[in-house]
Amino acid sequence: MKKVVIWIAALAVGAVLGLLRIGAIDAVADFVATVYTRLFQLLAVPTIVLAIVTTMLSMGTGRNTGRVFRRTLLYTLLTTVCASAVGAALYVAISPSNLPAEALSQTADPAPETNGLSYTDHILNIVPNNIIRPLLEGNVLSLLLLAFAVGIGLSKLPESENKSVIVKGLYGLQDLLFLLIRGLIRTLPVGIVAFAAQLSAQVSAGVVADSIGKYVLVVIVGNLIQFFVVLPAFLLIRGLNPIHVLAKMSPAVLMALFTKSSAATLPVTMESAEQRLNIRKDVSRFVLPICTTINMNGCAAFILVTSLFVMQNGGTPITLSTIVLWLLVSVVSAVGNAGVPMGCFFLTLSLMSGIGAPVAILGIILPIYTIIDMIETAENVWSDSCVNAMVDRDLNGESDNR
């Protein structure tokens, strides 16, 4: 609790500093925020790889591994479908109107920023053609495939001195990694001040526009309903106290809010789950790296709502069949979201380009995407935490019933 109070105080201090709009303070805040983001990104990649390898090594390919994976996938799909459904319902209820034609004509087409990569290209990039490239590029899904292969391979190797040396080295690296993570977390209030100052300065400078207020309202309210109503309902159904789970996982949720990266937040998420929520290590180190890459509640809702909004402005009638079709597309797309900066934004852009929709609208959305991305990432990490807690509860329940 003391840590959370310190973090909230740092948040308040940073917000005040950002509102002052002093150039030197803004520059320092941007620098410190970038440093912390880069450090957590640095630790995130080895955290994912080592967590999967050591977990598969200890669990093997037996029955327990299958149970954990099936439950992780089930809860991921259920929560992601619910997030898209909430977005669809709000879109119908609030019914954003079309943008004026002059707004579109003054907006640059953001398509060149995708570097010509289609969604199919992103999927193909998941399959690695060498070991080094995924590490250099931080391609999380490729690293997951490699980590699963190495972990399963090690579990199948017969016991020998060579295997023992490799296993001890992996566990030693993991212990060192978590020591570094804990040290970085102790200094995090400094980073939170910088993150809050950076955001506060952006908002006061007019980053948030109100020209598409209803669209923004649908996206943000949908995320808030998923965060405070739907996900707690899942926890209650599984016999968990959502207030307790959120309180224990609050460092990770707050970190996600500022970094806008589930992967960069993963070290904090794992530390909070194991040290604060007392989740079993073999569960958290298996579930959380997977959830970080496939459990994208906020991304699914953004894809659906944004796609409907863009298509509507392009003259496509928004019927029930259209909504259902794009709900399915949004869920599948979010699960396979490529690990690139602003992944949800560019994924939506690729989907809209593929059907000939007016992608210039995404140029209007871009200036406010920072705020949307923050909320979505916090929701994603909260959903990861919920899935982790539910899987752990299910496995503990099965053990008690034996």
Secondary structure, DSSP 8 states (H G I E B T S, - for coil): -HHHHHHHHHHHHHHHHHHTT-HHHHHHHHHHHHHHHHHHHHHHHHHHHHHHHHHHHHHTTSHHHHHHHHHHHHHHHHHHHHHHHHHHHHHHHH------HHHHHTS---GGGGTT--HHHHHHTTS-SSSHHHHHHT-HHHHHHHHHHHHHHHHHS---HHHHHHHHHHHHHHHHHHHHHHHHHHTHHHHHHHHHHHHHHHHHTT-S--TTHHHHHHHHHHHHHIIIIIHHHHHHHTT--HHHHHHHHHHHHHHHHHH--HHHHHHHHHHIIIIIS---HHHHHHHHHHHHHH--HHHHHHHHHHHHHHHHHTT----HHHHHHHHHHHHHHHHT--SSTTHHHHHHHHHHHHTT--TTHHHHHGGGHHHHHHHHHHHHHHHHHHHHHHHHHHHHHHHHH-
